[in-house]
Amino acid sequence: MKRYFKLITIILCTSILASCQFFNRKGASLLPNVSGKAGEILVVLDKNSWENSMGVDIRATLASNCTYLAQKEALYSLINISPRAFSDMFNIHRNILLFNIGNDIINNNIVYQNNIWSKPQCVIQINAQSHEIADSLFKENKERIIATFEQAERNRVIENSKLYEQREISKLISDLIDYDVHIPIGYRLMKKTSDFIWIQDEKQYSIQGIFAYKYPVENNKDNFSMTNIISKRNDFLEKNVPGTRPDSWMTTSFYIEPNTSYLKYQGKEFAQTRGFWDLHNDYMGGPFVSHSFYSPDGKYIVVLEAFIYAPKLSKRQLLRQTESILYSVEDKKTENK
C-alpha cells in the first residue's frame, strides 16, 4: 500500500512539473517580469566586435541622438555583454539584441520574438555564419529593428495605461474624439470645452501633458499639411492654454522648424508632427508630438498631442512615455457606441 501511494505521488508530481514546463514554454504567467530600465537594450556580442566597426554600426543606429530634444540624448541606452556572460541574470532583460554567430549556423537570418525568458520581453536574434554577415544583416534591417524595440516600449506603456486607467478622463476624451483612448492614473483635467481637452500629470520637476481637439474638415485645403496642422494648433493653444504671465500662451516654436511625416499604425493613417513648443511672451518650452487623423465619420480632423516640460531632467523617456499614450487610440467598442 505504501509503495502504491508513493508511486501515485511520483506520478502526480511529474505531471505537475510537466504542466509547469509546458505553460512556461507557452509564455504563461510563470515567466518572471522583465528587468532593466525603460529605454535600455542589452546587446549580446563579443567584446572584440563591440569595440570595432560592428559595434560602431550598432551604436550609430540604436544610440543615435533623439530628434527634437533640447539636449543630446541617445535613442536607447545600450549595455553590452559577451555571449559567455549571457546567463539567467541577464536573459530576463526587457529588450535583447542577441548575436548568434558561428560556422554551425545554417540560415543567416533575423528572428523576432516576444516573452522568451520574461514578460513583456522583446528579443531580436541575429543568426549569422560570420561577423561580416551579422553586421550586414543588422544594417540592412536596422529600421525594422528600431521599430520593433520602439513598439515593445510603446506596448508596455499602453498595457500599463489599460491596467491603471483613469477611466473618467479616458471617457471625456473618447466622447470628444469618438475613439477609445486609455489615460493612466496621475493625469488630471486642466480644461475642457466643446472641442478641446487639456490634461496633464505634474510632478516635482516635470509636466507630462496631452491635448485632444477636433475641427471640421475643410475641403478646399490640404488638411494634413504641416502648415495647416501648425496653424490650427496655434489657434487652439492661444485660446485654451495660457502662460504664467498676462498676455502669454502656448504656441509653436520655429527656432527649429517642425516636421510632419505620414504614418500608418494598426491600419490607421495619420500625420505625425514633431517640434518644440514655447510660451509667447514667456520663457517656458519643450518638445511635442501630435497625431492628426480623421474622425470615424470623416467630418472632423482629430488631434492628439503629447508634450513635456522638464528643464532639470532627461526628456527621452518622459516624451516616449507620454507619446505612447497617443498610440492607445482604438475604435470604440460596440457596447460603448
N, C-alpha and C positions, 0 to 999 in steps of 0.2 A: 504493500500500500504506500509506504514512504517513497519507494522507488518510482511508483506511478505518479505520485504528487510532484516529485522532483522533476520528472520528465515533462509533465504538463507545464510546470513553472518555466522550464527552459524554453519550451515551445512558445509560450506567451511572450516571454522577454525578447526572444529572437524576432517574433512577429512585430512587436512594438518598435524594436530597433530598426527593422527593415522599413517599417512605415515611416519612421522619422527620417531615415535616409532618403526615402522616396520623396517626401514632401520637401525636404531640404533641396533636393535636386530640382524640384519644380519651382523653387523660389518662393515658398510659402513663408509663414511668419517665423520660422525657426532661424532665418537669416538675421544676423546682427545688424544694427543700424550702422550707417556709414561713419567713417572717421574723417578727420581733416576739416579744414575751414572752407567756407564757400569761396569759390574763385581759385581754388588750388587744383593743380593737375600733377599726379605722380607719374613721372616718366621713368620707365624701367628700361635702362640702356646701359651698356658697359661704359666705364669711365673714359676710356680712350676715345670712343666715338662721341661721347658727350662733350669732350673738350676740343674736338676737331670740327671739320666742316659740317658733319651731320648735326651735331649739337647746335652749331650756329644757325642752320636752317630751321631747326625746331624752335629755338628761341626767337628768331626773326618772325616766325609765324604766330606762335602762341603767347609770346611775351612782348609783342609789338605794342606801341602806345595806343591806348584807347582814344578814339576820336571824340572831339567835343567835350573834353575835360580841361579845366583851367590849368592844371599842372600835369606833368608826365606821370602816368600810371600804366603799368603793364596790363594787357588784356587778361592774362592769367598769371598767378604765381606758380612757378614750376619747382618741383622737388625731384631731384634725380637720385635714383638708387640703382645699383647693379643687379642683374638677374639673380646672382647668388644671394643677395640680401633680401630678395623679394619673398618674405615669409608671411605667416599668418598675421603678424603685427602690421604689415603694410597692405596686404591684399584686400582689406576692408575699406580702403580709401574710396572716397566718393567718385573721383574721376581718375581713371588709369589709362595711360598710353603705354602699351606693352609691346616691346620689340622682341620678336621671336626669330632669331637669326641663326642659320646653320645649314650645313650641306645636306642634312637629312630632311629639309623642308621639301615637300612635294609640289605644293602650289604656292606661288608668290601671290599673296592677296591680303586684303584687309577685312577683318571680321569685326562687326559692330554688335555689342551685346550689352544686356542690362542685368543687374542683380545676380552676378555670378557668385561673389563671396559675401556680399552685404546688400542692403537696400536703403534708399534708392540709389543704385550704383550705375555708372556708365563706364564700360570697358571697351577700348578700341585696341585691337591686337593686330600688329603688322607682322605678317609671316613672310620671310624672305630668305633666299639661299645665300645672300651676301649683304654686306653693309651698303654697297652701292645700290643694289636693288631696293633695299629698305628705304634709303634716302629718296630714291626716285619715286617710290610708291607714296611716300609721305608728301612730297612736293606736288605730285600730280593730283592728290586728293585733299590738299590742305583746306580748301574751302568747305568741303563736306565735314572734315574732322572738326573744324572750328564750329560749324553749325550744329554738329551733334553734341558737343560739350555745352554749347550755349543753350540748346533745347533741354538738356539734362538739368542745368542750373535753373532754367525757367520753370520746368515741371515741378521741381522741389518747392519753389515759392508758391506756385498755383495750388499744389496739393495742401500746403500749409494754410493757404488762404481759405480753401474749402473746409479744412478741418477746424480752423479757428476763425469762423466768418462773422463779420459784423453785419448781421442779416438786415437790420433796419436800413443801414446805409446802402448796402447792396441793392435793396429793393428800390430805394429812391432813385438810384442811377439806372437800374433796369427799367423802371417806369418811364424815365426820361428818354432813353435811347432805344427802348423796345428790344433790347438784347439782355440776356442774363450776364451778370458780372459778379465777381467774388472779391470782396474787400475784407482784408484780415482785421482782427481786433487791433485797436490802437488808433485808428483814424476817427476823427470827429468832424462833424459838419460845420463848415465855416460860413457858407452862403448857399441859398437855393432860390432860384427864380423859375419861371415857366420854361426857360430854355438853357439854364446854366446851373451847374452844381460844382462847388468847391469843397474838397475835403483835405485834411492833412493830419499827419502823425508827427507831433512835436516832441522832441527830446531835448536834453540839456544843450547839446551842441549841434543839433541838426533838425531840419524840417524835410519831410518827405510828403509831397503834395500831389493831388490828382484833380484835374479839371475834366468835366464832362459837359459838352454843349452840342447844340444842333442848330442848323439854319437851313432854310429852303434851298432846294436845287435851283440854280439859275441856268436856264437852257442856253442862254446866249454867252455863257462864259465857260472857260476851262476850269471847272470846279476844283480839280485836283492839281492845279499848277502851284508851284511854290509861292508865287506872287499872290494868288488868291487865298491860299491857306494862311499865309502870314498876315495878310490884310484883315481877314476875318478874325484871326487870333487876337490881333492888336485891338480890334473893335470890342471884342468880348472882355478882354482883360482891362481895358481902360474903364469900362462901365462897372466892372464887378470886383476888381482886385486892387484896392487902394494900397499905397505905400505907407510908410511911417510918418511922412510929413504931409502937410496940406499941399494940394495940387500935385500929388505924386501917385503913380500907379505902375503896375507891372506892364512891361512891353517886351518886344523882341530886340535883342542887341544885334547890331550889324558890324561890331568890331571884327567878328569872324562871321562871314555870311552863312546863313543856314543852308541845309541841304535836304532835298526831298528825293526819296527813292520809292520805287513801286514794287511791292512785295505781295506774296500770296502765302497765307498760313491757314492750314486746315480747310482749304477750299475757298477761303475768302480773300478777295483782293483788297488792298488798302494802300494809301500813301503814307509813308513814314517820313516825318520831318524832324531833323535834329538841329539843335542850335543852342544859343545862350539867351537867357532872359536877364533883364536888369530892371531897375526902377527908374522911371522918368523923374528927374529932379531929386534923386536919392542915390545911394551907393551900394545897395544890395544886388546880388546877381548869382547866377549858377546855370547849370546845364538843364535842358529839357528835351523830351522826345514825345512826339504826338503821332497818333494813328487817326487817319481820316478815311471814312468809308460810307457807303450808302446805308440808310435806314432800311429795314426789311421791306417797306412799301415803296422804296425808291424815291420818295418825295423830299427827303432831307439828307444833308451831309451831317454825319455824326462824327464828333471828335472826342477822343480820349487822350489826355495828356498827362505825362508824369514829369515832375520837376523836383529838384532838391536844392536845399540851401545848407551848406556845411563848410563854412570858411576855415574851421580848425581841423577838419578830418579829411581822410582819403574819400574820394567820391565814387570810385568804381563800383563797389558793392552796393552802396546806397542807391545809385541810379539803376543798377541791374535789378535790384530787388523791387524797386518801385515800378520800373518798366515792365517787369514780368507780369504785374497785375493787369496791364493792358491786354496781355495775351490770354487772360482768363475769360474773355468775352466769348460767349457761345449763343446759339439760337435759343430762344426761350422754350422751355419745356412745355409740352401741350397743356398740362394741367395749370400752367401759370398764365396762359393766354386768356 
